[in-house]
Amino acid sequence: MRVLVTGGAGFIGSNLVDALVARGDQVRVLDNLSTGFRENLASAAGKIDFIEGDLRDAALVNAAARDMEVIFHEGAMPSVPRSVEDPLTSFEVNARGTFHVLEAARAAKVRRVVYAASSSAYGDTAVLPKVESMLQQPQSPYAADKVHGENLCRVYTRVHGLECVALRYFNVFGPRQRPDSAYAAVIPKFIAAALAGEPAHIHGDGRQSRDFTYVGDVVQANLLAASAKGAAGLVMNVGAGGRTDLLTLLECIGQYLGKKVAVVHGPDRAGDVRDSQADISLARAALGFDPRTSLEEGLGATVRWFKEHAAAGSRESGS
Protein backbone atom coordinates (compact mmCIF):
# COMPACT_ATOMS: atom_id res chain seq x y z
CA MET A 1 0.00 0.00 0.00
CA ARG A 2 1.19 3.54 -0.77
CA VAL A 3 0.83 5.70 2.32
CA LEU A 4 1.63 9.23 3.45
CA VAL A 5 2.32 9.93 7.12
CA THR A 6 2.14 13.61 8.03
CA GLY A 7 4.19 14.32 11.14
CA GLY A 8 6.02 11.07 10.44
CA ALA A 9 9.25 12.18 12.13
CA GLY A 10 7.44 12.81 15.41
CA PHE A 11 6.83 10.53 18.36
CA ILE A 12 3.67 8.72 17.26
CA GLY A 13 4.30 9.21 13.55
CA SER A 14 7.74 7.60 13.54
CA ASN A 15 6.51 4.57 15.48
CA LEU A 16 3.75 4.24 12.88
CA VAL A 17 6.26 4.61 10.03
CA ASP A 18 8.33 1.73 11.43
CA ALA A 19 5.26 -0.52 11.52
CA LEU A 20 4.26 0.42 7.97
CA VAL A 21 7.75 -0.21 6.62
CA ALA A 22 7.92 -3.52 8.49
CA ARG A 23 4.80 -4.78 6.75
CA GLY A 24 6.09 -3.73 3.33
CA ASP A 25 4.16 -0.54 2.57
CA GLN A 26 5.58 2.22 0.40
CA VAL A 27 5.87 5.10 2.85
CA ARG A 28 6.17 8.85 2.30
CA VAL A 29 6.68 11.20 5.24
CA LEU A 30 5.84 14.91 5.40
CA ASP A 31 7.29 16.73 8.41
CA ASN A 32 8.63 20.23 9.03
CA LEU A 33 10.86 18.95 11.88
CA SER A 34 9.54 21.53 14.33
CA THR A 35 8.72 18.84 16.88
CA GLY A 36 9.88 15.80 14.89
CA PHE A 37 13.46 14.61 14.44
CA ARG A 38 15.30 12.87 11.62
CA GLU A 39 16.86 10.42 14.09
CA ASN A 40 13.37 9.07 14.80
CA LEU A 41 13.40 7.75 11.23
CA ALA A 42 16.89 6.21 11.42
CA SER A 43 15.59 2.64 11.32
CA ALA A 44 13.58 3.46 8.18
CA ALA A 45 16.41 5.31 6.40
CA GLY A 46 16.60 4.41 2.73
CA LYS A 47 13.17 2.79 2.85
CA ILE A 48 10.96 5.88 2.81
CA ASP A 49 10.44 9.05 0.80
CA PHE A 50 10.97 12.01 3.12
CA ILE A 51 9.63 15.50 2.35
CA GLU A 52 10.57 18.32 4.69
CA GLY A 53 7.70 20.78 4.68
CA ASP A 54 4.81 22.38 6.50
CA LEU A 55 1.11 21.54 6.64
CA ARG A 56 0.39 25.23 6.10
CA ASP A 57 1.86 24.96 2.58
CA ALA A 58 -1.14 23.75 0.56
CA ALA A 59 0.83 23.21 -2.65
CA LEU A 60 3.38 21.05 -0.85
CA VAL A 61 0.67 19.01 0.88
CA ASN A 62 -0.96 18.45 -2.53
CA ALA A 63 2.34 17.20 -3.93
CA ALA A 64 2.90 14.90 -0.96
CA ALA A 65 -0.57 13.35 -1.32
CA ARG A 66 -0.16 12.55 -5.01
CA ASP A 67 -0.46 8.81 -5.84
CA MET A 68 -1.17 7.87 -2.21
CA GLU A 69 -3.83 5.32 -1.20
CA VAL A 70 -4.02 6.18 2.50
CA ILE A 71 -2.98 9.24 4.51
CA PHE A 72 -2.25 8.97 8.22
CA HIS A 73 -2.58 12.56 9.42
CA GLU A 74 -0.44 12.73 12.57
CA GLY A 75 1.04 16.17 11.93
CA ALA A 76 0.04 18.83 14.47
CA MET A 77 1.20 21.43 16.95
CA PRO A 78 0.52 19.02 19.83
CA SER A 79 0.32 21.17 22.92
CA VAL A 80 -2.53 22.60 25.01
CA PRO A 81 -0.30 25.16 26.80
CA ARG A 82 1.31 26.33 23.58
CA SER A 83 -2.08 26.74 21.92
CA VAL A 84 -3.17 28.94 24.83
CA GLU A 85 -0.06 31.10 24.34
CA ASP A 86 -0.19 31.08 20.53
CA PRO A 87 -3.73 30.30 19.33
CA LEU A 88 -3.13 31.61 15.81
CA THR A 89 -0.35 29.15 15.05
CA SER A 90 -2.39 26.36 16.62
CA PHE A 91 -5.29 27.17 14.29
CA GLU A 92 -3.09 27.48 11.22
CA VAL A 93 -1.35 24.13 11.82
CA ASN A 94 -4.07 22.04 13.45
CA ALA A 95 -7.24 23.31 11.78
CA ARG A 96 -6.16 24.81 8.47
CA GLY A 97 -3.45 22.17 8.08
CA THR A 98 -6.08 19.44 8.37
CA PHE A 99 -8.19 21.21 5.74
CA HIS A 100 -5.17 21.20 3.42
CA VAL A 101 -4.70 17.46 3.98
CA LEU A 102 -8.34 16.67 3.24
CA GLU A 103 -8.40 18.86 0.14
CA ALA A 104 -5.18 17.24 -1.09
CA ALA A 105 -6.63 13.78 -0.43
CA ARG A 106 -9.78 14.64 -2.36
CA ALA A 107 -7.81 15.96 -5.32
CA ALA A 108 -5.49 12.93 -5.34
CA LYS A 109 -8.40 10.47 -4.99
CA VAL A 110 -6.91 9.03 -1.82
CA ARG A 111 -9.00 6.11 -0.55
CA ARG A 112 -8.88 6.88 3.19
CA VAL A 113 -7.59 9.45 5.68
CA VAL A 114 -6.92 8.37 9.27
CA TYR A 115 -6.96 11.49 11.43
CA ALA A 116 -5.24 11.88 14.80
CA ALA A 117 -7.98 13.49 16.87
CA SER A 118 -7.77 14.19 20.60
CA SER A 119 -9.53 13.27 23.83
CA SER A 120 -9.31 16.97 24.71
CA ALA A 121 -12.56 17.27 22.73
CA TYR A 122 -14.46 16.14 25.84
CA GLY A 123 -13.28 18.96 28.07
CA ASP A 124 -13.54 18.74 31.84
CA THR A 125 -16.83 16.91 32.26
CA ALA A 126 -17.04 14.79 35.41
CA VAL A 127 -18.65 11.88 33.56
CA LEU A 128 -16.33 8.90 33.12
CA PRO A 129 -15.50 7.07 30.97
CA LYS A 130 -15.69 9.39 27.97
CA VAL A 131 -18.04 8.13 25.27
CA GLU A 132 -18.08 9.45 21.71
CA SER A 133 -21.77 10.44 21.98
CA MET A 134 -20.96 12.96 24.73
CA LEU A 135 -21.14 16.68 24.03
CA GLN A 136 -17.88 18.16 22.80
CA GLN A 137 -16.62 20.76 25.30
CA PRO A 138 -13.12 21.85 24.22
CA GLN A 139 -11.33 24.02 26.79
CA SER A 140 -8.30 25.15 24.80
CA PRO A 141 -7.54 26.38 21.29
CA TYR A 142 -5.77 23.05 20.61
CA ALA A 143 -8.88 21.09 21.59
CA ALA A 144 -11.14 23.35 19.52
CA ASP A 145 -8.86 23.00 16.50
CA LYS A 146 -8.84 19.22 16.82
CA VAL A 147 -12.64 19.16 17.03
CA HIS A 148 -12.76 21.31 13.91
CA GLY A 149 -10.64 18.68 12.17
CA GLU A 150 -13.08 15.95 13.23
CA ASN A 151 -15.98 17.93 11.81
CA LEU A 152 -14.13 18.46 8.55
CA CYS A 153 -13.52 14.71 8.34
CA ARG A 154 -17.22 14.00 8.80
CA VAL A 155 -18.15 16.54 6.13
CA TYR A 156 -15.61 15.27 3.61
CA THR A 157 -16.91 11.74 4.07
CA ARG A 158 -20.53 12.80 3.73
CA VAL A 159 -20.16 15.38 0.96
CA HIS A 160 -17.15 14.23 -1.05
CA GLY A 161 -17.11 10.49 -0.39
CA LEU A 162 -13.59 10.65 1.04
CA GLU A 163 -13.31 7.90 3.64
CA CYS A 164 -12.16 9.50 6.89
CA VAL A 165 -11.68 7.86 10.28
CA ALA A 166 -10.90 10.02 13.32
CA LEU A 167 -9.14 8.48 16.32
CA ARG A 168 -9.36 10.39 19.60
CA TYR A 169 -6.05 9.64 21.31
CA PHE A 170 -5.84 9.49 25.10
CA ASN A 171 -2.44 10.45 26.64
CA VAL A 172 -0.11 8.44 24.45
CA PHE A 173 3.34 7.54 25.80
CA GLY A 174 6.33 5.42 24.85
CA PRO A 175 9.79 5.42 23.25
CA ARG A 176 10.82 8.58 21.34
CA GLN A 177 8.57 10.92 23.30
CA ARG A 178 10.71 13.96 24.10
CA PRO A 179 11.14 15.38 27.61
CA ASP A 180 13.09 18.49 26.63
CA SER A 181 10.24 20.80 25.65
CA ALA A 182 8.30 23.19 27.83
CA TYR A 183 5.22 21.46 26.41
CA ALA A 184 6.37 17.86 26.85
CA ALA A 185 3.98 15.21 28.10
CA VAL A 186 4.16 14.15 31.73
CA ILE A 187 5.68 10.65 31.42
CA PRO A 188 8.90 11.62 29.59
CA LYS A 189 9.28 14.62 31.90
CA PHE A 190 8.92 12.43 34.99
CA ILE A 191 11.39 9.84 33.68
CA ALA A 192 13.96 12.45 32.64
CA ALA A 193 13.73 14.19 36.01
CA ALA A 194 14.12 10.90 37.88
CA LEU A 195 17.16 9.86 35.80
CA ALA A 196 18.75 13.25 36.47
CA GLY A 197 18.06 13.00 40.21
CA GLU A 198 15.76 16.00 40.08
CA PRO A 199 12.22 16.44 41.47
CA ALA A 200 9.21 15.94 39.25
CA HIS A 201 7.04 19.04 38.75
CA ILE A 202 3.29 18.54 38.96
CA HIS A 203 0.65 21.16 38.22
CA GLY A 204 -1.95 20.89 40.98
CA ASP A 205 -2.33 18.22 43.67
CA GLY A 206 -1.26 15.28 41.50
CA ARG A 207 -4.55 13.42 41.85
CA GLN A 208 -5.69 14.37 38.37
CA SER A 209 -5.93 11.17 36.30
CA ARG A 210 -5.32 10.16 32.71
CA ASP A 211 -5.86 7.16 30.45
CA PHE A 212 -2.20 6.50 29.63
CA THR A 213 -2.00 4.59 26.35
CA TYR A 214 1.13 2.89 25.00
CA VAL A 215 2.20 4.05 21.55
CA GLY A 216 2.25 0.50 20.18
CA ASP A 217 -1.48 0.23 20.81
CA VAL A 218 -2.09 3.55 19.05
CA VAL A 219 -0.11 2.26 16.06
CA GLN A 220 -2.30 -0.87 16.07
CA ALA A 221 -5.44 1.29 15.99
CA ASN A 222 -4.14 3.29 13.02
CA LEU A 223 -3.31 0.18 11.00
CA LEU A 224 -6.76 -1.23 11.67
CA ALA A 225 -8.46 2.09 10.85
CA ALA A 226 -6.80 2.21 7.43
CA SER A 227 -8.77 -0.75 6.17
CA ALA A 228 -11.68 -1.51 8.53
CA LYS A 229 -14.95 -1.83 6.64
CA GLY A 230 -17.76 0.42 7.81
CA ALA A 231 -15.43 2.75 9.73
CA ALA A 232 -15.57 5.68 7.30
CA GLY A 233 -17.10 8.77 8.90
CA LEU A 234 -16.64 7.53 12.46
CA VAL A 235 -14.95 9.29 15.36
CA MET A 236 -13.74 6.88 18.04
CA ASN A 237 -11.68 6.74 21.21
CA VAL A 238 -8.28 5.10 21.27
CA GLY A 239 -7.10 4.51 24.81
CA ALA A 240 -6.28 1.77 27.27
CA GLY A 241 -9.66 2.04 28.96
CA GLY A 242 -8.35 2.77 32.47
CA ARG A 243 -6.98 5.75 34.37
CA THR A 244 -4.07 6.49 36.70
CA ASP A 245 -3.41 9.61 38.76
CA LEU A 246 -0.08 11.40 38.45
CA LEU A 247 1.22 10.59 41.92
CA THR A 248 0.58 6.87 41.38
CA LEU A 249 2.23 7.14 37.96
CA LEU A 250 5.30 8.70 39.56
CA GLU A 251 5.47 5.90 42.13
CA CYS A 252 5.45 3.33 39.31
CA ILE A 253 8.27 5.12 37.50
CA GLY A 254 10.25 5.26 40.74
CA GLN A 255 9.82 1.52 41.21
CA TYR A 256 11.26 0.83 37.74
CA LEU A 257 14.21 3.10 38.51
CA GLY A 258 14.69 1.79 42.05
CA LYS A 259 14.35 5.22 43.64
CA LYS A 260 11.77 7.50 45.18
CA VAL A 261 11.21 10.59 43.06
CA ALA A 262 10.62 13.88 44.86
CA VAL A 263 7.69 16.09 43.84
CA VAL A 264 7.32 19.85 43.50
CA HIS A 265 3.72 21.04 43.19
CA GLY A 266 2.78 24.13 41.20
CA PRO A 267 -0.48 25.88 40.27
CA ASP A 268 -3.09 24.27 38.05
CA ARG A 269 -2.48 24.83 34.35
CA ALA A 270 -4.93 26.68 32.10
CA GLY A 271 -6.79 24.43 29.66
CA ASP A 272 -6.04 21.17 31.48
CA VAL A 273 -8.80 18.73 32.38
CA ARG A 274 -9.08 17.01 35.76
CA ASP A 275 -9.78 13.39 34.79
CA SER A 276 -9.84 11.43 31.57
CA GLN A 277 -10.70 7.85 30.69
CA ALA A 278 -11.73 6.29 27.40
CA ASP A 279 -14.67 4.07 26.66
CA ILE A 280 -13.18 2.00 23.80
CA SER A 281 -16.28 -0.05 22.98
CA LEU A 282 -16.73 1.60 19.57
CA ALA A 283 -13.10 1.05 18.52
CA ARG A 284 -13.36 -2.59 19.61
CA ALA A 285 -16.52 -3.08 17.55
CA ALA A 286 -15.61 -1.01 14.48
CA LEU A 287 -11.90 -1.78 14.22
CA GLY A 288 -11.30 -4.91 16.26
CA PHE A 289 -9.03 -2.73 18.41
CA ASP A 290 -7.62 -4.49 21.45
CA PRO A 291 -5.01 -2.66 23.57
CA ARG A 292 -2.36 -5.21 24.47
CA THR A 293 0.14 -3.28 26.59
CA SER A 294 -0.51 -2.65 30.26
CA LEU A 295 0.66 0.57 31.89
CA GLU A 296 3.35 -1.37 33.74
CA GLU A 297 4.66 -3.04 30.57
CA GLY A 298 4.58 0.23 28.67
CA LEU A 299 6.36 2.13 31.42
CA GLY A 300 9.02 -0.58 31.60
CA ALA A 301 9.69 -0.34 27.86
CA THR A 302 9.73 3.46 28.01
CA VAL A 303 12.09 3.62 30.98
CA ARG A 304 14.46 1.16 29.26
CA TRP A 305 14.45 3.31 26.12
CA PHE A 306 15.26 6.44 28.13
CA LYS A 307 18.05 4.67 29.99
CA GLU A 308 19.59 3.38 26.75
CA HIS A 309 19.48 6.79 25.11
CA ALA A 310 20.83 8.54 28.21
CA ALA A 311 23.77 6.09 28.17
CA ALA A 312 24.30 6.60 24.42
CA GLY A 313 24.32 10.36 24.94
CA SER A 314 26.94 10.04 27.65
CA ARG A 315 29.16 7.92 25.40
CA GLU A 316 28.82 10.36 22.49
CA SER A 317 29.77 13.30 24.72
CA GLY A 318 32.84 11.42 25.99
CA SER A 319 31.73 11.53 29.59
C-alpha positions in Angstrom: 0.0 0.0 0.0 1.2 3.5 -0.8 0.8 5.7 2.3 1.6 9.2 3.5 2.3 9.9 7.1 2.1 13.6 8.0 4.2 14.3 11.1 6.0 11.1 10.4 9.2 12.2 12.1 7.4 12.8 15.4 6.8 10.5 18.4 3.7 8.7 17.3 4.3 9.2 13.5 7.7 7.6 13.5 6.5 4.6 15.5 3.7 4.2 12.9 6.3 4.6 10.0 8.3 1.7 11.4 5.3 -0.5 11.5 4.3 0.4 8.0 7.8 -0.2 6.6 7.9 -3.5 8.5 4.8 -4.8 6.8 6.1 -3.7 3.3 4.2 -0.5 2.6 5.6 2.2 0.4 5.9 5.1 2.8 6.2 8.8 2.3 6.7 11.2 5.2 5.8 14.9 5.4 7.3 16.7 8.4 8.6 20.2 9.0 10.9 18.9 11.9 9.5 21.5 14.3 8.7 18.8 16.9 9.9 15.8 14.9 13.5 14.6 14.4 15.3 12.9 11.6 16.9 10.4 14.1 13.4 9.1 14.8 13.4 7.7 11.2 16.9 6.2 11.4 15.6 2.6 11.3 13.6 3.5 8.2 16.4 5.3 6.4 16.6 4.4 2.7 13.2 2.8 2.8 11.0 5.9 2.8 10.4 9.0 0.8 11.0 12.0 3.1 9.6 15.5 2.3 10.6 18.3 4.7 7.7 20.8 4.7 4.8 22.4 6.5 1.1 21.5 6.6 0.4 25.2 6.1 1.9 25.0 2.6 -1.1 23.8 0.6 0.8 23.2 -2.6 3.4 21.0 -0.8 0.7 19.0 0.9 -1.0 18.5 -2.5 2.3 17.2 -3.9 2.9 14.9 -1.0 -0.6 13.3 -1.3 -0.2 12.5 -5.0 -0.5 8.8 -5.8 -1.2 7.9 -2.2 -3.8 5.3 -1.2 -4.0 6.2 2.5 -3.0 9.2 4.5 -2.3 9.0 8.2 -2.6 12.6 9.4 -0.4 12.7 12.6 1.0 16.2 11.9 0.0 18.8 14.5 1.2 21.4 16.9 0.5 19.0 19.8 0.3 21.2 22.9 -2.5 22.6 25.0 -0.3 25.2 26.8 1.3 26.3 23.6 -2.1 26.7 21.9 -3.2 28.9 24.8 -0.1 31.1 24.3 -0.2 31.1 20.5 -3.7 30.3 19.3 -3.1 31.6 15.8 -0.3 29.1 15.0 -2.4 26.4 16.6 -5.3 27.2 14.3 -3.1 27.5 11.2 -1.4 24.1 11.8 -4.1 22.0 13.5 -7.2 23.3 11.8 -6.2 24.8 8.5 -3.4 22.2 8.1 -6.1 19.4 8.4 -8.2 21.2 5.7 -5.2 21.2 3.4 -4.7 17.5 4.0 -8.3 16.7 3.2 -8.4 18.9 0.1 -5.2 17.2 -1.1 -6.6 13.8 -0.4 -9.8 14.6 -2.4 -7.8 16.0 -5.3 -5.5 12.9 -5.3 -8.4 10.5 -5.0 -6.9 9.0 -1.8 -9.0 6.1 -0.5 -8.9 6.9 3.2 -7.6 9.4 5.7 -6.9 8.4 9.3 -7.0 11.5 11.4 -5.2 11.9 14.8 -8.0 13.5 16.9 -7.8 14.2 20.6 -9.5 13.3 23.8 -9.3 17.0 24.7 -12.6 17.3 22.7 -14.5 16.1 25.8 -13.3 19.0 28.1 -13.5 18.7 31.8 -16.8 16.9 32.3 -17.0 14.8 35.4 -18.7 11.9 33.6 -16.3 8.9 33.1 -15.5 7.1 31.0 -15.7 9.4 28.0 -18.0 8.1 25.3 -18.1 9.5 21.7 -21.8 10.4 22.0 -21.0 13.0 24.7 -21.1 16.7 24.0 -17.9 18.2 22.8 -16.6 20.8 25.3 -13.1 21.8 24.2 -11.3 24.0 26.8 -8.3 25.1 24.8 -7.5 26.4 21.3 -5.8 23.1 20.6 -8.9 21.1 21.6 -11.1 23.3 19.5 -8.9 23.0 16.5 -8.8 19.2 16.8 -12.6 19.2 17.0 -12.8 21.3 13.9 -10.6 18.7 12.2 -13.1 15.9 13.2 -16.0 17.9 11.8 -14.1 18.5 8.5 -13.5 14.7 8.3 -17.2 14.0 8.8 -18.1 16.5 6.1 -15.6 15.3 3.6 -16.9 11.7 4.1 -20.5 12.8 3.7 -20.2 15.4 1.0 -17.2 14.2 -1.1 -17.1 10.5 -0.4 -13.6 10.7 1.0 -13.3 7.9 3.6 -12.2 9.5 6.9 -11.7 7.9 10.3 -10.9 10.0 13.3 -9.1 8.5 16.3 -9.4 10.4 19.6 -6.1 9.6 21.3 -5.8 9.5 25.1 -2.4 10.4 26.6 -0.1 8.4 24.4 3.3 7.5 25.8 6.3 5.4 24.8 9.8 5.4 23.3 10.8 8.6 21.3 8.6 10.9 23.3 10.7 14.0 24.1 11.1 15.4 27.6 13.1 18.5 26.6 10.2 20.8 25.6 8.3 23.2 27.8 5.2 21.5 26.4 6.4 17.9 26.8 4.0 15.2 28.1 4.2 14.2 31.7 5.7 10.6 31.4 8.9 11.6 29.6 9.3 14.6 31.9 8.9 12.4 35.0 11.4 9.8 33.7 14.0 12.4 32.6 13.7 14.2 36.0 14.1 10.9 37.9 17.2 9.9 35.8 18.8 13.3 36.5 18.1 13.0 40.2 15.8 16.0 40.1 12.2 16.4 41.5 9.2 15.9 39.3 7.0 19.0 38.7 3.3 18.5 39.0 0.6 21.2 38.2 -2.0 20.9 41.0 -2.3 18.2 43.7 -1.3 15.3 41.5 -4.6 13.4 41.8 -5.7 14.4 38.4 -5.9 11.2 36.3 -5.3 10.2 32.7 -5.9 7.2 30.5 -2.2 6.5 29.6 -2.0 4.6 26.3 1.1 2.9 25.0 2.2 4.0 21.6 2.2 0.5 20.2 -1.5 0.2 20.8 -2.1 3.6 19.1 -0.1 2.3 16.1 -2.3 -0.9 16.1 -5.4 1.3 16.0 -4.1 3.3 13.0 -3.3 0.2 11.0 -6.8 -1.2 11.7 -8.5 2.1 10.8 -6.8 2.2 7.4 -8.8 -0.8 6.2 -11.7 -1.5 8.5 -15.0 -1.8 6.6 -17.8 0.4 7.8 -15.4 2.8 9.7 -15.6 5.7 7.3 -17.1 8.8 8.9 -16.6 7.5 12.5 -14.9 9.3 15.4 -13.7 6.9 18.0 -11.7 6.7 21.2 -8.3 5.1 21.3 -7.1 4.5 24.8 -6.3 1.8 27.3 -9.7 2.0 29.0 -8.4 2.8 32.5 -7.0 5.8 34.4 -4.1 6.5 36.7 -3.4 9.6 38.8 -0.1 11.4 38.5 1.2 10.6 41.9 0.6 6.9 41.4 2.2 7.1 38.0 5.3 8.7 39.6 5.5 5.9 42.1 5.4 3.3 39.3 8.3 5.1 37.5 10.2 5.3 40.7 9.8 1.5 41.2 11.3 0.8 37.7 14.2 3.1 38.5 14.7 1.8 42.0 14.4 5.2 43.6 11.8 7.5 45.2 11.2 10.6 43.1 10.6 13.9 44.9 7.7 16.1 43.8 7.3 19.8 43.5 3.7 21.0 43.2 2.8 24.1 41.2 -0.5 25.9 40.3 -3.1 24.3 38.0 -2.5 24.8 34.3 -4.9 26.7 32.1 -6.8 24.4 29.7 -6.0 21.2 31.5 -8.8 18.7 32.4 -9.1 17.0 35.8 -9.8 13.4 34.8 -9.8 11.4 31.6 -10.7 7.8 30.7 -11.7 6.3 27.4 -14.7 4.1 26.7 -13.2 2.0 23.8 -16.3 0.0 23.0 -16.7 1.6 19.6 -13.1 1.0 18.5 -13.4 -2.6 19.6 -16.5 -3.1 17.5 -15.6 -1.0 14.5 -11.9 -1.8 14.2 -11.3 -4.9 16.3 -9.0 -2.7 18.4 -7.6 -4.5 21.5 -5.0 -2.7 23.6 -2.4 -5.2 24.5 0.1 -3.3 26.6 -0.5 -2.6 30.3 0.7 0.6 31.9 3.3 -1.4 33.7 4.7 -3.0 30.6 4.6 0.2 28.7 6.4 2.1 31.4 9.0 -0.6 31.6 9.7 -0.3 27.9 9.7 3.5 28.0 12.1 3.6 31.0 14.5 1.2 29.3 14.5 3.3 26.1 15.3 6.4 28.1 18.0 4.7 30.0 19.6 3.4 26.8 19.5 6.8 25.1 20.8 8.5 28.2 23.8 6.1 28.2 24.3 6.6 24.4 24.3 10.4 24.9 26.9 10.0 27.6 29.2 7.9 25.4 28.8 10.4 22.5 29.8 13.3 24.7 32.8 11.4 26.0 31.7 11.5 29.6 
